[in-house]
Amino acid sequence: MQITVSGLPGSGTSTLSKLLAECYDLELISSGEIFRRMARERGMSLAEFGALAERDPSIDLDIDKNQKAIIHSRENIILESRLAGHMAQGRSDVIKIWIKAPLLTRVKRIQRREKTISFDEELKKTVERERSETLRYKNYYGIDITDLSIYDIVIDSEKWNQYQTLDILRVAIDALVGPE
């Protein structure tokens, strides 16, 4: 089984990917974690590293090339990243999930997780990060990140807690996979 989980920052992709990986005994590969690690290794914030990635396309292109190789060569995985679904586009055997939540909900979650700056500062930072990513995806690949038509499942994580959202996703995934 191969699953991609995508969504904007703070939507719950990391949490739900971990829970899904546990439920289905799948390996979890998170491009967001790779990106954050690369930023830390350079002593940069996510915003600073995102700005660098805008100027240096090799950063995104390398991460995305690796994602594409993973989704086309490995089984029993969950690939979690903003573009994971797009990296598997055209693959009907890959379950593509988009997790969404309203901006203010996402910012509250990020602020609760990061515990470093005020809500207003986090809101500004998140809006800038999303603007930067949207621009890069459009420029590099012609991808409109707001077009959710490629996804098999789209769910709003604001409406339920993480376990309720997981339960809904499991029902949907099991229905798509069919009887074992």
VOBABA-108554 format. One line per field, with one value per residue (C-alpha): residue number from 1; residue in one letter; x, y, z. Coordinates in Angstrom, 2 decimals. Layout:
% VOBABA-108554
pos c(NUM_...)
code c(a_...)
c1 c(X_...)
c2 c(Y_...)
c3 c(Z_...)
END
This chain:
% VOBABA-108554
pos c(1_2_3_4_5_6_7_8_9_10_11_12_13_14_15_16_17_18_19_20_21_22_23_24_25_26_27_28_29_30_31_32_33_34_35_36_37_38_39_40_41_42_43_44_45_46_47_48_49_50_51_52_53_54_55_56_57_58_59_60_61_62_63_64_65_66_67_68_69_70_71_72_73_74_75_76_77_78_79_80_81_82_83_84_85_86_87_88_89_90_91_92_93_94_95_96_97_98_99_100_101_102_103_104_105_106_107_108_109_110_111_112_113_114_115_116_117_118_119_120_121_122_123_124_125_126_127_128_129_130_131_132_133_134_135_136_137_138_139_140_141_142_143_144_145_146_147_148_149_150_151_152_153_154_155_156_157_158_159_160_161_162_163_164_165_166_167_168_169_170_171_172_173_174_175_176_177_178_179_180)
code c(m_q_i_t_v_s_g_l_p_g_s_g_t_s_t_l_s_k_l_l_a_e_c_y_d_l_e_l_i_s_s_g_e_i_f_r_r_m_a_r_e_r_g_m_s_l_a_e_f_g_a_l_a_e_r_d_p_s_i_d_l_d_i_d_k_n_q_k_a_i_i_h_s_r_e_n_i_i_l_e_s_r_l_a_g_h_m_a_q_g_r_s_d_v_i_k_i_w_i_k_a_p_l_l_t_r_v_k_r_i_q_r_r_e_k_t_i_s_f_d_e_e_l_k_k_t_v_e_r_e_r_s_e_t_l_r_y_k_n_y_y_g_i_d_i_t_d_l_s_i_y_d_i_v_i_d_s_e_k_w_n_q_y_q_t_l_d_i_l_r_v_a_i_d_a_l_v_g_p_e)
c1 c(0.00_1.20_-0.40_0.47_-0.62_-0.50_-1.81_-0.83_1.24_-0.70_-3.41_-2.42_-0.51_2.36_0.10_-2.25_0.60_2.15_-1.19_-1.88_1.63_1.00_-2.46_-1.32_2.25_3.74_7.06_6.62_8.72_8.22_9.62_8.69_11.02_13.75_13.19_13.22_16.39_18.08_17.09_18.48_21.71_22.18_21.22_18.17_14.51_11.91_11.09_14.76_15.31_12.12_13.46_16.74_14.80_13.08_16.52_18.06_15.74_18.10_16.79_13.17_14.09_16.33_13.70_10.98_13.14_13.69_9.95_9.13_11.75_10.39_6.76_7.72_10.07_8.95_5.96_4.29_4.97_3.29_4.90_4.00_4.71_2.99_3.55_3.41_0.09_1.46_4.56_2.20_-0.11_-1.24_-0.72_-4.18_-2.68_-1.50_-4.06_-3.69_-5.00_-5.26_-5.77_-7.22_-8.09_-8.83_-5.83_-6.53_-6.93_-3.68_-1.82_-3.09_-1.82_1.57_1.92_0.98_3.57_6.40_5.76_8.12_6.27_2.98_-0.11_0.18_3.83_3.01_0.12_2.42_5.13_2.66_1.10_4.58_5.66_2.57_3.06_6.67_5.76_2.85_5.13_7.88_5.52_3.95_7.34_9.07_6.28_3.27_1.41_-1.53_-1.44_-5.07_-6.33_-7.41_-8.84_-5.92_-6.72_-8.77_-9.67_-9.97_-10.82_-11.15_-9.22_-10.82_-14.12_-12.86_-10.02_-7.04_-8.47_-11.88_-10.17_-8.05_-11.17_-12.78_-9.60_-9.35_-12.91_-12.21_-8.85_-10.29_-13.13_-10.63_-8.32_-11.11_-11.00_-7.52)
c2 c(0.00_3.50_6.62_10.27_12.84_16.51_19.74_23.25_23.97_23.24_21.20_18.01_16.12_15.12_13.90_12.01_10.52_9.12_7.68_6.16_4.67_2.98_1.70_0.21_-0.68_1.52_3.34_7.11_9.43_13.14_15.72_18.46_16.91_16.74_20.44_21.44_19.42_21.11_24.53_23.62_22.31_25.71_27.56_29.08_29.48_27.88_31.32_32.05_28.64_29.04_32.38_30.66_27.92_30.66_31.81_28.34_25.96_23.02_22.69_22.01_20.13_17.73_17.05_16.57_14.33_12.10_12.05_10.99_8.24_6.99_6.85_5.06_2.51_1.62_-0.19_0.01_3.69_6.92_9.90_13.13_16.45_19.38_17.95_14.21_13.79_15.58_13.38_10.39_11.97_9.47_6.56_5.15_2.60_5.34_6.75_10.53_12.44_16.21_17.45_20.94_23.39_27.13_29.49_30.72_27.17_26.15_29.15_28.34_24.77_25.90_28.41_25.75_23.37_25.89_27.96_30.69_33.76_35.60_34.63_37.70_36.96_33.31_34.37_36.65_33.98_31.28_33.48_34.34_30.68_29.63_32.47_31.40_27.74_28.51_30.64_28.02_25.15_27.19_28.29_24.91_22.54_24.57_23.15_25.06_23.88_25.02_22.55_19.56_17.54_15.08_13.81_10.71_12.00_15.60_16.08_19.15_18.40_21.31_19.45_16.46_15.64_13.68_10.29_10.98_12.22_9.06_6.89_8.65_8.27_4.57_3.93_5.80_4.07_0.62_1.33_2.36_-0.60_-3.16_-6.51_-7.93)
c3 c(0.00_-0.85_0.59_0.13_2.70_1.80_3.25_4.24_7.38_10.57_8.86_10.69_8.01_10.30_13.10_10.80_8.77_11.95_13.07_9.64_9.50_12.86_11.84_8.55_9.61_6.89_6.77_7.09_4.97_5.74_3.33_5.79_8.35_5.71_4.85_8.57_9.14_6.17_7.59_11.05_9.52_7.91_11.11_9.40_10.29_8.01_6.60_5.89_4.34_2.28_1.00_0.12_-1.69_-3.73_-4.91_-5.16_-7.02_-6.44_-2.86_-3.85_-7.00_-5.07_-2.39_-5.00_-7.19_-4.16_-3.40_-6.94_-6.83_-3.50_-4.60_-7.83_-6.28_-2.76_-1.31_2.09_2.65_3.55_1.87_3.65_1.97_0.39_-3.10_-2.35_-4.16_-7.20_-7.18_-7.49_-10.06_-12.65_-10.24_-9.55_-7.15_-4.76_-2.32_-2.33_0.71_1.27_4.84_5.08_7.86_7.95_8.18_11.73_13.02_11.37_12.80_16.33_15.92_14.64_17.47_20.04_18.55_18.07_21.24_20.09_18.79_19.09_17.14_14.89_14.13_13.39_11.14_9.16_8.97_7.85_5.17_3.85_3.90_1.96_-0.53_-1.04_-1.53_-3.86_-6.03_-6.13_-7.01_-9.81_-11.18_-10.95_-11.96_-13.08_-10.05_-8.57_-4.96_-4.49_-7.11_-5.05_-7.96_-7.97_-4.46_-3.68_-0.21_1.03_4.70_6.94_10.15_12.01_12.28_14.29_16.66_15.34_16.28_14.76_11.60_11.60_11.91_8.94_6.87_7.72_6.56_3.31_2.73_3.45_1.00_-1.70_-1.11_-0.91_0.83_1.35)
END
